[in-house]
Amino acid sequence: MSGEYQTIEKKSLQLVVGKKANFDEIAQKCVGMANARGGHVHIGIENDEDLPSASQKISDPLLESIHKRIPQITHNVNIAPTKVSTENGGEYVDLEVFLYKLIYTASSRLFYPVSRQFQVESAPGQAEFVGGA
């Protein structure tokens, strides 16, 4: 596994743990993937890395937290978080996102992939681009 693709995104574990947790960023990726063709968010692998840190461990309560939080801030996003152990002994969350048609965040924003960015529509005809490589 190397790099990021439209159906695989890598995100820092810091987005889902601690006081600076930002589930909104994960939710946006999930909504965009579900609206495209589904995919996987690998939480716990940094963008420039292929594996998590060898000392990184994923707790069951963290998996439960992700599984509960993403549906709370999205509509109709079906996910399945699982813990993956790698050859270096580290662990990460493989957050599988299933394909769905036109899914919005709880704030009524639609995200869908356009090249390496996500296009966002808050209302018909009002589009903006977010994210990027």
C-alpha positions as CSV (number, residue, x, y, z in Angstrom):
1,M,0.0,0.0,0.0
2,S,1.6,3.3,-1.1
3,G,0.1,6.7,-1.4
4,E,-3.6,7.7,-1.4
5,Y,-6.2,6.9,-4.0
6,Q,-9.8,8.0,-4.5
7,T,-11.0,4.9,-2.7
8,I,-8.3,4.9,0.0
9,E,-7.5,7.9,2.2
10,K,-5.0,8.0,5.1
11,K,-5.8,10.2,8.1
12,S,-3.9,10.8,11.3
13,L,-5.0,9.1,14.5
14,Q,-5.0,12.6,16.1
15,L,-8.3,13.3,14.2
16,V,-10.2,10.9,16.4
17,V,-8.4,11.0,19.8
18,G,-7.8,13.7,22.4
19,K,-9.0,17.2,22.9
20,K,-8.3,18.2,19.3
21,A,-10.3,15.3,17.8
22,N,-12.0,16.4,14.5
23,F,-14.5,13.8,13.5
24,D,-15.9,16.3,11.0
25,E,-12.9,15.9,8.7
26,I,-13.3,12.1,8.8
27,A,-17.1,12.5,8.2
28,Q,-16.5,14.6,5.1
29,K,-14.2,12.0,3.7
30,C,-16.8,9.3,4.5
31,V,-19.6,11.2,2.8
32,G,-17.5,11.9,-0.3
33,M,-16.6,8.3,-0.6
34,A,-20.1,7.0,0.0
35,N,-21.4,9.4,-2.7
36,A,-18.7,8.2,-5.2
37,R,-18.1,4.4,-5.0
38,G,-17.3,3.7,-1.3
39,G,-13.8,3.2,0.0
40,H,-11.6,3.0,3.0
41,V,-10.2,5.6,5.4
42,H,-7.0,4.3,7.1
43,I,-7.0,6.2,10.4
44,G,-3.6,6.0,12.1
45,I,-1.4,6.2,9.0
46,E,0.2,9.5,8.3
47,N,0.0,10.8,4.7
48,D,3.7,10.3,4.0
49,E,3.9,6.9,5.6
50,D,2.9,3.3,4.5
51,L,2.6,1.9,8.0
52,P,1.5,3.2,11.4
53,S,4.1,3.6,14.1
54,A,5.3,0.3,15.5
55,S,4.1,1.3,19.0
56,Q,0.6,2.5,17.9
57,K,-2.2,0.4,19.3
58,I,-5.9,0.8,18.6
59,S,-8.3,0.2,21.5
60,D,-11.8,-1.3,21.2
61,P,-13.4,1.7,22.8
62,L,-11.8,3.9,20.1
63,L,-13.4,1.6,17.4
64,E,-16.7,1.9,19.2
65,S,-16.4,5.7,19.4
66,I,-15.7,6.0,15.6
67,H,-18.6,3.6,14.9
68,K,-21.0,5.8,16.9
69,R,-19.8,9.3,16.1
70,I,-19.7,9.2,12.3
71,P,-23.4,8.3,11.9
72,Q,-24.3,11.0,14.5
73,I,-22.8,13.7,12.2
74,T,-23.8,12.3,8.8
75,H,-27.0,10.9,7.2
76,N,-27.1,7.4,5.6
77,V,-23.4,6.8,5.8
78,N,-22.7,3.1,6.4
79,I,-19.3,2.3,7.9
80,A,-17.5,-0.6,9.4
81,P,-14.4,0.2,11.4
82,T,-11.9,-2.6,12.0
83,K,-8.5,-2.8,13.7
84,V,-5.7,-3.9,11.4
85,S,-2.3,-5.1,12.7
86,T,0.7,-4.5,10.5
87,E,4.0,-6.4,10.0
88,N,5.8,-3.8,12.2
89,G,3.5,-4.5,15.1
90,G,1.6,-1.2,14.8
91,E,-2.2,-0.9,14.4
92,Y,-4.6,1.3,12.5
93,V,-8.3,1.6,11.9
94,D,-9.6,0.5,8.5
95,L,-12.8,2.5,8.2
96,E,-14.7,0.9,5.4
97,V,-17.3,3.2,3.8
98,F,-20.0,1.7,1.7
99,L,-21.4,3.1,-1.5
100,Y,-24.7,5.1,-1.2
101,K,-26.5,7.7,-3.3
102,L,-26.3,11.3,-2.3
103,I,-25.4,11.5,1.3
104,Y,-25.1,14.7,3.3
105,T,-23.5,15.7,6.5
106,A,-25.8,16.7,9.4
107,S,-25.3,20.3,8.4
108,S,-26.8,19.5,4.9
109,R,-23.5,19.7,3.0
110,L,-22.9,17.3,0.1
111,F,-19.3,16.2,-0.5
112,Y,-18.2,14.3,-3.6
113,P,-14.8,13.7,-5.1
114,V,-13.5,15.8,-8.0
115,S,-10.0,14.9,-8.9
116,R,-8.0,15.1,-5.6
117,Q,-10.4,17.5,-3.9
118,F,-14.0,17.3,-2.6
119,Q,-16.6,19.5,-4.1
120,V,-19.1,20.7,-1.6
121,E,-22.7,21.9,-2.2
122,S,-24.6,23.5,0.6
123,A,-27.5,24.4,-1.7
124,P,-28.2,23.7,-5.3
125,G,-25.8,25.6,-7.5
126,Q,-23.6,26.8,-4.6
127,A,-20.4,24.7,-4.9
128,E,-17.0,25.1,-3.3
129,F,-13.9,22.9,-3.3
130,V,-12.3,21.6,-0.1
131,G,-9.3,19.4,0.7
132,G,-6.7,18.3,-1.8
133,A,-3.6,16.2,-2.2
